[in-house]
Amino acid sequence: MTARTPSPLVVTALVTGLAGCLSVPEGPEPMCHASSDCDRSRGEVCEEGVCWGDPPPGPFAAVISPPSARQDLVSRELPQVAIPDFGWMGDLALETPVLLGGKLEVFCPPPLAACDPTPLGGTVTVSRASLFHGGPGFNTVANVAAGDSFTIPVRRSQPDDALYTVTIVPDSTRQLGSRSAAEIVPPRRMQVTVSDNTNIQTIALGGADLPVITGTLRDSAGAGIANYRVSALGRWDPTEPATEVSTIDYTDATGAFSIALSDELVGTVELIARPVPDKLDDPPPTAPTIHSPGIDATRSSTRSVVAPADLGRPAQLVLQIQALNDSGEIVAVSGAQVSIAGARADALNSFTMTDEKVANADGKVMLNLLDGAGIAGTYRMSITPPAGSSYGVLFDQKASLQMPQQVRLGSRIALRGRVIGLDDKPVSNVAVTARPSLRFLWTLDAPSQAFAASIPAATAVTLSTGEFRVWVDQNIAQTWGHYDLLIEPPTGAQAPDLTVSEFEIVRNASLDAVTVGDVVLPQASYVHGRITGPDGRSVEDAELKLYRLSTQLTLCSEVAHAPASCPIPAQLQARNTSDSDGTVRLALPR
């Protein structure tokens, strides 16, 4: 079948843009005048001058979102979307929301008259796992001011749906002359179904029988350590990252603290004490963060900490970040993010010193550290250059207060290629973005994985010749890279997005570039549907995101550090908004 390249956006303009115009420029030639002009053997039909249908293989899922002005509608996930050969997905209906809301108050045992009934401030996060594997799921956050209530529209719970998770974090903003909400009550998590409006409920934070951790922070001479913020990190779900799950307290000259834990925690918590300034607007002091792990999350306990004498005093490390440019000249790397960390551990506790700064116009940073023998020999440094830089990262390298002032970054490797159309002609203004693939990330251990994921994605735009060049790191933590290339043509190119998966970096450190080759924009398969409300009426400016579900799940058995749930993301294939008739048109890569 011959190549055809009309755009749904062009079709929309032709269908809706003629009325009321005195002079209309000629648009692109229609693909078809009758269905006989299309590939009928693959089910295509001609409508609006477009051959619709012949979709790529699925399975597909979708997320429909109403326009922001339509508070009477709520987003909806469709775990299965059938796309017939003729490309018409039918009516895709949004739903009427129910309201999850209320006010946050302090738990008040009798006599109730002794409690302050003023609602607390904080954040309320409502989330739910996706209805399809690797989907985005539902997540929304409401910021609640002190004295106010909150209302969050959600989709009505269905019999087979997962529960909504509601996580409430009290406001921790320090107050002059009074305690913040986070000093009074700990966070709370609830699992709920929402079958009807609940916007008048009261959610009590705190409780009479919550576990409490008490103790003191003291220096090696036995004196209390003041001006430390004390809290605990823990989990409601063992598969989730640790988060703050306690009230917070600030030590005074005695070093004493007392924090209450949230209920329904699992496992253990880690006590975290961080130095804070004496005055709210001052910078934090140069002092260690104290970690005390392994505390039972389900019962009250005492944990006191004595800081060792060998942490030393505050010291400054001034560095200049440099690199070699294309001409072989040494240049300063401004905008590089420099982080350094060291640790001193004993049988029960650890004491860490970290600082992070961004290099100024001269490539210089001034890092605040401790100079004691117990920690000075443990410092490790990582550097991330700015987005789009040809200079390479530096990860987890030994550092010291006596190291040379100049730090030289290496070079990244260039991925070079050319984007062409089905007519073999180059396509300009195509956005090409390189991101670490899942294979690359999940081969790395947790700290290396977090560092790699934090590196800004490399992006370039193709020239008139269709050529592109993006700079990526050859390896991280001695692991050679694999990258996914997201190819996003401009609207005028009339072609769908494309992902080139798992491009492997050649294992040759002497190379400064590797060739991706010609990336051919795929032929588009045009599909459409109609977005409606629950009453069947068309909804304008609603958004449809169409995802292709992964059927290849062997990756998790091929890498060393895949998450236990193996959450291979569903791949976004296309997105667009509906017109005044509710019709949404998408171009899928075939």
Beta strands, then each sheet from edge to edge (+ up, - down):
strand 1: 45-47
strand 2: 50-52
strand 3: 60-65
strand 4: 76-78
strand 5: 88-93
strand 6: 98-106
strand 7: 122-128
strand 8: 138-144
strand 9: 150-154
strand 10: 164-170
strand 11: 188-192
strand 12: 198-205
strand 13: 212-218
strand 14: 228-235
strand 15: 243-244
strand 16: 249-250
strand 17: 256-260
strand 18: 266-275
strand 19: 289-296
strand 20: 301-302
strand 21: 305-306
strand 22: 314-324
strand 23: 330-332
strand 24: 337-345
strand 25: 350-358
strand 26: 364-370
strand 27: 380-384
strand 28: 394-398
strand 29: 406-408
strand 30: 413-420
strand 31: 431-436
strand 32: 458-461
strand 33: 467-472
strand 34: 475-476
strand 35: 479-480
strand 36: 482-488
strand 37: 498-504
strand 38: 513-520
strand 39: 524-532
strand 40: 543-548
strand 41: 571-577
strand 42: 583-589
sheet 1: 1+ 2-
sheet 2: 4+ 3- 40+ 41-
sheet 3: 5+ 39+ 42-
sheet 4: 9+ 6- 12-
sheet 5: 8+ 7- 10+ 11-
sheet 6: 17+ 13- 20-
sheet 7: 17+ 13- 21-
sheet 8: 15+ 14- 16+
sheet 9: 15+ 14- 18+ 19- 25+ 24- 27+ 28-
sheet 10: 23+ 22- 26+
sheet 11: 23+ 22- 29-
sheet 12: 33+ 30- 38-
sheet 13: 32+ 31- 36+ 37-
sheet 14: 34+ 35-
end
